[in-house]
């Protein structure tokens, strides 16, 4: 991060701190809050910086909440995330910084727009696999994970029993 002013470093740090707090509380927020700010002040750091920060907070959350993870549901979403990650990496390699900025802006608008609706999502292999793939692609390309299987891994979610999971985009 040589060449960045201390003001930019502080702004990015504050955005990451607030985003991490929101992520810890509602399950979504680090990428949604930090990525646009990082993109505005230092586009060359997107998506790498926020991906590393997201990996850190996800690891800490997993260490803290491992007893509440629905591993059966996770077994469907995580493998599907791998090809999504490949697609996201291809997008990052193919797009210019400006194009990534546009994709990032669209993802933020979509995520904010989806917070208006709450939907019932059945927890089944297809929905979990689709969520994993999309999260891999959008998470790698923009550092905003998109639909996630957070409901299946949340302590508050119904367990794998065919019941639908009530999710807003803050937890889906």
C-alpha positions as CSV (number, residue, x, y, z in Angstrom):
1,X,0.0,0.0,0.0
2,X,2.9,2.4,-0.6
3,X,1.8,5.6,-2.1
4,X,-1.5,5.8,-0.3
5,X,-2.0,8.8,1.9
6,X,-2.8,8.2,5.6
7,X,-6.2,9.6,5.1
8,X,-7.0,7.0,2.5
9,X,-5.7,4.2,4.8
10,X,-7.8,5.5,7.7
11,X,-10.9,5.8,5.4
12,X,-10.4,2.2,4.2
13,X,-9.8,1.0,7.7
14,X,-13.0,2.6,9.0
15,X,-15.0,1.2,6.1
16,X,-13.6,-2.2,6.8
17,X,-14.3,-1.9,10.5
18,X,-17.9,-0.8,10.1
19,X,-18.5,-3.4,7.4
20,X,-17.0,-6.2,9.6
21,X,-19.3,-5.1,12.4
22,X,-22.4,-5.2,10.2
23,X,-21.3,-8.5,8.7
24,X,-20.9,-10.0,12.2
25,X,-24.4,-8.8,13.2
26,X,-26.5,-9.5,10.1
27,X,-24.3,-11.8,7.9
28,X,-23.7,-9.4,5.1
29,X,-21.9,-6.1,5.0
30,X,-18.2,-6.2,4.7
31,X,-18.1,-6.3,1.0
32,X,-21.2,-4.3,0.6
33,X,-19.9,-1.4,2.6
34,X,-16.1,-1.6,2.2
35,X,-15.9,-2.5,-1.5
36,X,-17.5,0.6,-2.9
37,X,-15.4,2.9,-0.7
38,X,-12.2,1.1,-1.6
39,X,-13.2,1.3,-5.2
40,X,-13.7,5.0,-5.0
41,X,-10.5,5.9,-3.2
42,X,-8.1,3.2,-4.6
43,X,-9.6,1.1,-7.4
44,X,-6.5,-1.1,-7.8
45,X,-7.2,-2.7,-4.4
46,X,-10.6,-4.1,-5.5
47,X,-11.5,-6.9,-5.1
48,X,-8.3,-8.3,-3.5
49,X,-8.3,-6.3,-0.3
50,X,-11.9,-6.9,0.6
51,X,-11.6,-10.6,-0.3
52,X,-8.8,-11.0,2.2
53,X,-10.8,-9.1,4.8
54,X,-13.9,-11.3,4.1
55,X,-11.7,-14.4,4.4
56,X,-10.5,-13.2,7.8
57,X,-14.0,-12.4,9.2
58,X,-15.4,-15.7,7.7
59,X,-12.7,-17.7,9.4
60,X,-13.2,-15.9,12.7
61,X,-17.0,-16.4,12.5
62,X,-16.5,-20.1,11.6
63,X,-14.2,-20.6,14.6
64,X,-16.7,-19.0,16.9
65,X,-19.9,-20.6,15.5
66,X,-18.6,-24.0,14.2
67,X,-21.0,-25.9,16.4
68,X,-24.0,-24.2,14.7
69,X,-23.0,-24.8,11.1
70,X,-25.3,-27.1,9.1
71,X,-22.5,-29.1,7.5
72,X,-24.9,-31.1,5.4
73,X,-26.2,-28.0,3.6
74,X,-22.7,-26.5,3.4
75,X,-21.6,-29.7,1.6
76,X,-23.8,-28.6,-1.3
77,X,-23.0,-24.9,-1.4
78,X,-19.2,-24.9,-1.0
79,X,-18.3,-27.3,-3.8
80,X,-20.6,-25.3,-6.1
81,X,-18.7,-22.1,-5.1
82,X,-15.5,-23.4,-6.7
83,X,-16.6,-23.2,-10.3
84,X,-18.2,-19.8,-9.4
85,X,-14.9,-18.6,-8.1
86,X,-13.3,-19.7,-11.4
87,X,-15.8,-17.6,-13.3
88,X,-15.3,-14.7,-11.0
89,X,-11.5,-14.9,-11.4
90,X,-12.0,-15.0,-15.2
91,X,-14.1,-11.8,-15.0
92,X,-11.4,-10.0,-12.9
93,X,-8.7,-11.0,-15.4
94,X,-10.9,-10.0,-18.4
95,X,-12.3,-6.7,-17.1
96,X,-10.5,-3.4,-16.7
97,X,-10.6,-1.5,-13.4
98,X,-13.4,0.7,-14.8
99,X,-15.5,-2.3,-15.8
100,X,-15.0,-3.9,-12.4
101,X,-16.1,-0.6,-10.9
102,X,-19.3,-0.8,-12.9
103,X,-20.0,-4.4,-12.0
104,X,-19.3,-3.5,-8.3
105,X,-21.8,-0.6,-8.5
106,X,-24.4,-2.9,-10.1
107,X,-23.9,-5.6,-7.4
108,X,-24.3,-2.9,-4.7
109,X,-27.6,-1.7,-6.3
110,X,-28.9,-5.3,-6.7
111,X,-28.0,-6.1,-3.1
112,X,-29.7,-3.0,-1.8
113,X,-32.7,-3.6,-4.0
114,X,-33.1,-7.1,-2.7
115,X,-33.2,-6.0,0.9
116,X,-36.7,-4.7,0.2
117,X,-38.0,-8.2,-0.4
118,X,-38.0,-11.2,1.9
119,X,-38.5,-14.5,0.2
120,X,-38.9,-18.1,1.1
121,X,-36.0,-20.2,-0.2
122,X,-36.3,-24.0,0.0
123,X,-33.1,-25.5,1.4
124,X,-32.4,-28.2,-1.1
125,X,-29.3,-29.3,-3.1
126,X,-30.3,-27.2,-6.1
127,X,-30.9,-23.9,-4.3
128,X,-27.8,-24.4,-2.2
129,X,-25.7,-25.2,-5.2
130,X,-27.0,-22.2,-7.2
131,X,-26.4,-19.9,-4.2
132,X,-22.8,-21.3,-3.9
133,X,-22.0,-20.8,-7.6
134,X,-23.4,-17.2,-7.7
135,X,-21.7,-16.3,-4.4
136,X,-18.4,-17.7,-5.8
137,X,-18.7,-15.7,-9.0
138,X,-19.9,-12.4,-7.5
139,X,-17.7,-12.7,-4.4
140,X,-14.5,-13.2,-6.4
141,X,-15.3,-10.6,-9.0
142,X,-16.6,-7.8,-6.7
143,X,-16.0,-9.0,-3.1
144,X,-19.7,-8.9,-2.6
145,X,-20.9,-12.4,-2.1
146,X,-24.4,-12.2,-3.5
147,X,-26.8,-14.9,-2.5
148,X,-25.4,-17.1,0.1
149,X,-26.3,-20.2,2.0
150,X,-26.0,-18.2,5.3
151,X,-29.5,-19.5,6.2
152,X,-28.2,-23.0,6.2
153,X,-25.2,-22.2,8.3
154,X,-26.9,-19.8,10.8
155,X,-27.8,-20.9,14.3
156,X,-31.2,-19.3,13.8
157,X,-32.0,-21.1,10.5
158,X,-34.2,-24.2,10.3
159,X,-32.1,-27.3,10.0
160,X,-32.0,-29.5,6.9
161,X,-35.5,-30.9,7.0
162,X,-37.2,-29.6,3.8
163,X,-38.5,-26.5,5.5
164,X,-38.1,-23.2,3.6
165,X,-35.7,-20.7,5.0
166,X,-37.0,-17.1,5.4
167,X,-34.2,-15.0,4.2
168,X,-33.6,-11.4,3.3
169,X,-30.5,-10.6,1.3
170,X,-28.8,-9.8,4.5
171,X,-28.8,-13.4,5.3
172,X,-29.2,-15.1,2.0
